[in-house]
Amino acid sequence: MKKRSTLISIVTILMMSLFFTACGNASDSKTETQQLGANAGENATELSFWTFVDLHGKHLDKMLGLWNQENPDKQIKLNVTVMPYDDMHNKLLLAVTSGKGAPDIADIELGQFPKFLEGDNVPLESLNDVFAPYKDVVVPSRVEIYSKADQVYGFDYHVGATLAFYNTEILEQAGVDYKKIITWEDYKQAGIKVYEKTGKYLGTADTSATWQASLLLAQQNTDFTDENGNPKVNSPEMIKAYEMLVDLQKNNVIHTIPGGQPDTEEAKGEYNKGNYASALMPEWYMSRFVNEMKDLKGKYAIAPLPVFEEGNPRSVGLGGTGTVVTKSGKDVQLAKEFVAFAKLSKEATTEIWNTLGFDPINMEVWKDDAVTKNPDNEYVQYFKTNAFDTLNEIKDEIQAIKSVKASPTIGNIFNTVTLNAIFEDGQDVKEALDEAQAAIEQELK
């Protein structure tokens, strides 16, 4: 047990982000600082911003240019520092809890967020006042995950609504119409046809990420943890979810994939070869297709997820990064107003779709065809169907999975032990989940 615990500790840092995130490509090893706000005047206020994703800094650069144009009396110069994931979160937590050296603004990845909300004295500024103008147009669940006691502390870049991406070329060879896949039973029957006709698998049996568990729990209106944040990974709903996936695996509908899950280099290679015909992933996976699977352009259609029964919620928001304002900043109110503008405004959300390909949390842009169906947009050009047609169809069904203190441990046990035991070793689902529950409780003691 000691040997396994040691192994688990070593890989925890590497695997914990797979429980919730992967929306952006994180900085790998270098720390870089750059000042943005070239159009700001001499009297501009200088603020600092820490992030672990280079693209996030580029987004704020564009928004800063607009902010300075529209607010000549409140112009900003922003010193952006991009750090490796672990370095940034460790330094930020130390800085905000000690009150020394914290930036004015920072990105905090969803899986790390609970650490910053512990205790009675949250070291982050409440964003309620700057959130109020947008309260009725954002996806509620994407704000609740960064909130505590009715106070909002972070704004995300995206919803991360989980969608079904289907390779229509393979499905047509098998005589399958993806639009008729409504339930998991439909998905199973379609997958049996696909395998019989083409020798391809319809989907993946993930062994190194919990995307599938998240969406299957959300469809049953439950979670990895109870209302107090305690793990409950051997629940009847979790057993139902994995027994269904094992049944799909036994019928050659899904199969394990190199890399363990769709968002790995090895797995994308398999998709490029046409060995798998669907990916059930968050909306931000669109950028993986566009940037890393270019040969599949024009082949993939987007649809709602299958469900256990019609009427079940058809999506869950997964992954995420909340942008926060620290209490020790030099001009807290200015930082808050800029963060709201840069993350929630119509201008910001339009830019988030155009440049990052994300589904922004302000849904006003979802209905703007001039933005979402712009024929010059590379995400519009790549897919056979428009993502926002599906997003608008499911917008009231997008669930949330809580990020709590136990979440990294749960993700770690699942991604290193449990999922391999189920899909690679054929261990009984209930037995594997009972062992996971015991191991997680032991780790959390």
C-alpha positions in Angstrom: 0.0 0.0 0.0 2.8 2.3 0.8 4.4 1.8 -2.6 1.1 2.5 -4.4 0.6 5.6 -2.2 4.0 6.9 -3.2 3.3 6.4 -6.8 -0.1 8.1 -6.5 1.6 11.1 -4.9 4.1 11.4 -7.7 1.5 11.4 -10.4 -1.1 13.5 -8.6 0.2 16.8 -10.0 0.4 15.4 -13.5 -3.1 14.0 -13.5 -5.2 16.3 -11.4 -5.9 18.8 -14.1 -7.4 16.0 -16.2 -10.3 15.8 -13.7 -11.7 19.2 -14.8 -9.6 21.0 -17.3 -7.8 21.0 -20.6 -9.4 23.9 -22.3 -6.1 25.7 -23.1 -2.6 24.7 -23.7 -0.7 25.5 -20.5 2.7 27.0 -20.4 5.3 24.2 -20.0 8.5 25.4 -18.4 9.2 29.1 -18.8 8.1 32.2 -16.9 7.7 35.2 -19.2 6.5 38.7 -18.4 5.2 41.2 -21.0 3.6 44.7 -20.6 0.3 45.1 -22.6 -1.6 48.4 -23.2 0.4 50.1 -25.9 -2.4 52.6 -26.5 -2.5 53.7 -22.9 -1.4 57.2 -21.9 1.1 58.3 -19.3 -1.4 58.4 -16.5 -2.6 54.8 -17.1 -2.8 52.6 -14.0 -0.4 49.8 -14.1 -1.9 46.4 -13.1 -0.4 42.9 -13.0 -1.9 39.6 -14.3 -0.7 36.0 -13.7 -1.8 33.2 -15.9 -0.6 29.7 -17.0 -2.0 29.8 -20.5 -0.3 32.1 -23.0 -3.5 32.4 -25.1 -5.3 33.9 -22.2 -2.8 36.8 -22.1 -3.3 37.3 -25.8 -7.1 37.5 -25.3 -6.7 40.1 -22.5 -4.3 42.1 -24.8 -7.1 42.5 -27.3 -9.6 43.4 -24.7 -7.2 45.9 -23.1 -7.0 47.8 -26.4 -10.8 48.1 -26.5 -11.0 49.1 -22.8 -8.4 51.9 -23.2 -10.2 53.2 -26.3 -13.6 53.3 -24.5 -12.3 54.4 -21.1 -9.8 57.3 -21.7 -10.1 58.3 -18.0 -9.4 54.8 -16.7 -6.7 53.5 -19.0 -4.6 50.4 -17.9 -1.2 49.0 -18.6 -1.2 45.3 -17.8 2.0 43.4 -16.9 1.2 39.8 -17.9 3.3 37.0 -16.4 2.8 33.5 -17.9 4.1 30.8 -15.6 4.0 26.9 -15.6 0.8 25.6 -14.1 2.1 24.3 -10.8 4.5 27.3 -10.2 1.8 29.8 -10.8 -0.9 28.2 -8.6 1.6 27.6 -5.7 3.0 31.1 -5.8 -0.4 32.6 -6.1 -1.8 30.7 -3.1 1.2 31.7 -1.0 0.9 35.3 -2.1 -2.8 35.8 -1.5 -2.8 34.0 1.9 0.3 36.0 3.1 -0.9 39.3 1.6 2.5 39.8 0.0 3.4 39.8 -3.7 0.1 38.9 -5.2 -0.9 40.2 -8.7 -3.9 42.4 -9.2 -5.6 39.8 -11.4 -5.0 36.1 -11.9 -6.3 33.0 -13.6 -7.1 30.0 -11.3 -7.8 26.7 -12.9 -11.1 25.1 -11.8 -9.5 22.1 -10.0 -7.3 24.5 -8.0 -10.1 26.9 -7.1 -11.4 25.2 -3.9 -8.0 25.9 -2.3 -8.6 29.6 -2.6 -12.1 29.5 -1.1 -11.1 27.6 2.1 -11.9 29.2 5.4 -13.9 32.3 6.4 -11.5 34.9 4.9 -11.4 34.3 1.2 -8.4 36.2 -0.2 -10.2 37.2 -3.4 -12.4 40.1 -4.1 -16.2 39.5 -4.5 -17.2 40.3 -8.1 -20.9 40.6 -7.4 -21.2 44.3 -8.2 -19.6 44.0 -11.7 -21.4 40.7 -12.3 -24.8 42.2 -11.7 -25.3 43.7 -15.3 -24.7 40.3 -16.8 -26.5 38.1 -14.3 -29.4 37.3 -16.6 -27.4 36.4 -19.7 -24.7 34.0 -18.4 -25.0 30.2 -17.9 -25.7 30.1 -14.2 -23.8 26.8 -13.5 -20.6 28.4 -14.8 -20.7 31.1 -12.2 -21.8 28.9 -9.3 -18.6 26.8 -9.6 -16.5 29.9 -8.7 -18.8 31.1 -5.9 -19.1 30.7 -2.2 -21.9 31.9 0.1 -23.6 33.9 -2.7 -20.4 35.7 -3.5 -18.9 35.3 -7.1 -15.1 35.2 -7.1 -14.2 34.2 -10.7 -15.3 34.6 -14.4 -14.6 31.7 -16.8 -13.5 31.9 -20.4 -16.1 29.3 -21.5 -18.9 27.0 -20.7 -17.2 23.9 -21.9 -20.6 22.3 -22.8 -20.1 18.7 -23.6 -21.1 17.7 -27.1 -21.1 14.7 -29.4 -18.7 15.0 -32.4 -19.5 12.4 -35.1 -17.4 11.4 -38.1 -20.1 11.3 -40.7 -17.9 9.7 -43.3 -17.5 6.5 -41.2 -21.2 6.6 -40.1 -22.4 6.8 -43.6 -20.3 3.8 -44.6 -22.2 1.9 -41.9 -25.6 3.3 -42.8 -25.9 5.2 -39.5 -27.6 8.6 -39.2 -26.1 10.4 -36.2 -29.3 12.5 -35.9 -31.2 9.5 -34.8 -28.8 8.8 -31.9 -30.9 10.0 -28.9 -30.3 7.5 -26.1 -27.3 5.3 -25.1 -29.2 2.3 -26.5 -29.3 4.1 -29.8 -25.6 4.8 -29.5 -25.0 1.1 -28.8 -27.0 -0.1 -31.8 -25.2 2.5 -34.0 -21.8 1.4 -32.7 -22.6 -2.3 -33.3 -23.4 -1.4 -37.0 -20.2 0.7 -37.3 -18.0 -2.1 -36.0 -19.7 -4.8 -38.2 -19.5 -2.7 -41.4 -16.2 -0.9 -41.0 -14.2 -2.5 -38.2 -14.0 0.9 -36.5 -15.1 1.8 -33.0 -17.8 4.4 -32.4 -16.2 5.8 -29.2 -13.6 5.5 -26.5 -13.4 3.7 -23.2 -11.4 6.4 -21.3 -8.7 5.2 -18.8 -6.9 8.4 -18.0 -9.7 11.0 -17.6 -13.1 11.3 -16.1 -15.0 13.1 -18.8 -17.3 10.1 -19.3 -18.0 9.7 -15.6 -18.8 13.5 -15.3 -21.3 13.5 -18.2 -23.0 10.3 -17.1 -23.3 11.5 -13.5 -24.6 14.9 -14.6 -27.3 13.1 -16.7 -28.5 11.4 -13.5 -28.4 14.8 -11.6 -25.7 13.6 -9.3 -22.0 14.1 -8.7 -18.7 12.6 -7.5 -19.3 14.1 -4.0 -22.2 14.7 -1.7 -23.5 18.1 -0.5 -20.7 18.3 2.1 -18.0 17.6 -0.4 -17.4 14.0 0.7 -16.6 11.4 -2.0 -19.3 9.0 -3.1 -17.8 7.3 -6.1 -19.4 3.9 -5.5 -22.9 5.3 -5.7 -25.6 3.5 -7.6 -25.5 6.1 -10.4 -21.7 5.7 -10.8 -22.1 1.9 -11.0 -24.9 2.3 -13.6 -22.7 4.6 -15.6 -19.7 2.3 -15.7 -21.7 -0.9 -16.2 -23.2 0.8 -19.2 -19.8 1.7 -20.6 -18.5 -1.8 -20.0 -21.5 -3.2 -21.9 -20.6 -0.9 -24.8 -17.0 -2.1 -24.6 -18.1 -5.8 -24.7 -20.1 -5.1 -27.8 -17.2 -3.4 -29.6 -19.0 0.0 -29.6 -16.2 1.7 -27.6 -12.6 0.7 -27.0 -9.6 1.9 -25.0 -7.5 4.4 -27.0 -3.7 5.1 -27.0 -3.1 8.0 -24.5 -6.1 6.9 -22.4 -8.6 9.6 -23.6 -9.4 11.7 -26.7 -7.4 14.8 -25.6 -3.9 13.3 -25.9 -1.5 13.3 -28.8 -1.7 9.6 -29.2 -5.5 9.6 -29.3 -5.7 12.5 -31.8 -3.5 10.3 -34.1 -6.0 7.6 -33.8 -8.8 10.0 -34.8 -6.8 11.2 -37.7 -6.4 7.6 -38.9 -10.2 7.2 -38.7 -10.1 4.5 -36.1 -12.8 6.0 -33.9 -16.0 7.6 -35.2 -17.1 9.9 -32.3 -15.7 11.9 -29.4 -18.0 13.0 -26.6 -16.1 16.0 -25.3 -16.5 19.6 -24.1 -17.0 22.3 -26.8 -13.4 23.4 -26.5 -12.3 20.1 -28.1 -13.4 21.9 -31.4 -10.0 23.7 -31.2 -8.2 20.3 -31.2 -9.9 19.3 -34.4 -9.2 22.6 -36.1 -5.6 22.9 -35.0 -4.4 19.2 -34.6 -6.7 17.1 -36.8 -6.8 19.2 -40.0 -7.3 16.2 -42.3 -10.7 15.6 -40.8 -12.1 19.0 -41.9 -15.6 18.6 -43.4 -16.1 15.2 -41.9 -17.4 15.9 -38.4 -20.9 16.9 -37.3 -21.9 18.2 -33.9 -25.0 16.9 -31.9 -26.3 16.6 -28.4 -25.0 13.8 -26.2 -26.9 10.5 -26.0 -28.8 10.1 -22.7 -30.2 7.2 -20.6 -33.7 8.3 -21.1 -35.2 11.1 -23.2 -35.6 14.1 -20.9 -32.3 13.6 -19.1 -30.0 16.7 -19.2 -27.9 16.4 -22.4 -24.8 18.3 -21.4 -22.5 19.3 -18.6 -19.9 22.1 -18.5 -16.4 20.7 -18.1 -13.0 22.3 -17.7 -12.5 25.9 -16.8 -10.4 28.7 -15.6 -11.7 31.5 -13.4 -10.2 35.0 -13.6 -10.0 36.6 -10.2 -9.1 39.9 -8.5 -7.0 39.7 -5.4 -7.7 41.7 -2.3 -4.2 43.2 -2.1 -4.4 44.8 -5.6 -3.5 48.5 -6.0 -6.8 49.5 -7.6 -9.3 46.7 -6.8 -12.4 48.4 -8.3 -10.6 49.2 -11.6 -9.4 45.6 -11.8 -12.9 44.2 -11.2 -14.4 46.5 -13.9 -11.8 45.5 -16.4 -12.1 41.7 -15.7 -15.9 41.9 -16.1 -15.4 43.8 -19.4 -12.8 41.3 -20.6 -14.7 38.2 -19.7 -18.4 39.0 -19.8 -19.1 41.8 -22.3 -20.5 41.2 -25.8 -17.2 42.4 -27.2 -15.3 39.9 -25.0 -17.5 36.9 -25.7 -17.4 37.6 -29.4 -13.6 37.7 -29.3 -13.5 34.5 -27.2 -15.4 32.6 -29.9 -13.5 34.2 -32.8 -10.0 33.6 -31.5 -10.2 30.8 -29.0 -13.2 28.9 -30.4 -14.8 28.6 -27.0 -18.5 28.7 -26.1 -18.6 32.0 -24.0 -20.6 32.1 -20.8 -22.5 35.2 -22.0 -25.2 33.5 -24.1 -26.2 36.8 -25.9 -23.5 36.0 -28.5 -24.9 32.5 -29.0 -27.9 34.0 -30.8 -26.0 36.4 -32.9 -25.7 34.7 -36.3 -23.4 37.4 -37.6 -20.9 36.2 -35.1 -21.6 32.4 -34.7 -22.2 31.7 -38.4 -19.6 34.0 -39.9 -18.4 32.1 -43.0 -14.9 33.4 -42.5 -14.6 31.8 -39.0 -12.3 28.7 -39.1 -14.5 26.8 -36.6 -17.6 27.4 -38.8 -15.7 26.3 -41.9 -14.3 23.1 -40.3 -17.5 21.3 -39.1 -20.5 20.1 -41.2 -22.9 21.6 -38.6 -22.7 24.7 -36.5 -21.9 24.3 -32.9 -24.3 27.0 -31.8 -27.3 25.2 -33.3 -26.6 22.4 -30.8 -25.6 24.8 -28.0 -28.9 26.8 -28.3 -30.8 23.5 -28.3 -29.3 22.3 -25.0 -28.6 25.7 -23.3 -31.1 25.0 -20.5 -29.8 21.5 -19.9 -26.1 22.2 -19.1 -25.3 20.8 -15.7 -22.3 21.3 -13.5 -19.9 19.0 -11.6 -18.6 20.5 -8.3 -15.0 21.2 -7.8 -14.2 20.6 -4.2 -11.2 19.8 -2.0 -11.6 16.0 -2.7 -11.8 16.4 -6.4 -8.1 16.1 -7.3 -7.8 12.9 -5.2 -10.8 11.4 -6.9 -9.5 12.2 -10.3 -6.1 10.8 -9.4 -7.4 7.5 -8.1 -9.7 7.1 -11.1 -7.1 8.1 -13.7 -4.3 5.9 -12.3 -6.0 2.9 -10.9 -9.8 2.5 -11.2 -10.4 3.1 -14.9 -7.6 0.8 -16.0 -8.9 -1.9 -13.6 -12.3 -1.6 -15.2 -11.5 -1.3 -18.9 -8.1 -3.0 -19.2 -8.2 -5.7 -16.5 -11.9 -6.4 -16.6 -12.5 -6.0 -12.9 -16.1 -6.0 -11.7 -17.4 -2.4 -11.8 -18.8 -2.4 -8.2 -15.7 -4.0 -6.8 -13.5 -1.5 -8.6 -15.6 1.5 -7.4 -15.7 0.2 -3.8 -11.9 0.0 -3.8 -11.7 3.5 -5.3 -14.0 4.8 -2.5 -11.8 3.2 0.1 -8.6 4.5 -1.4 -9.9 8.0 -1.8 -11.1 8.1 1.8 -7.7 6.8 2.9 -5.9 9.5 0.9 -8.1 12.2 2.4 -7.5 11.3 6.0 
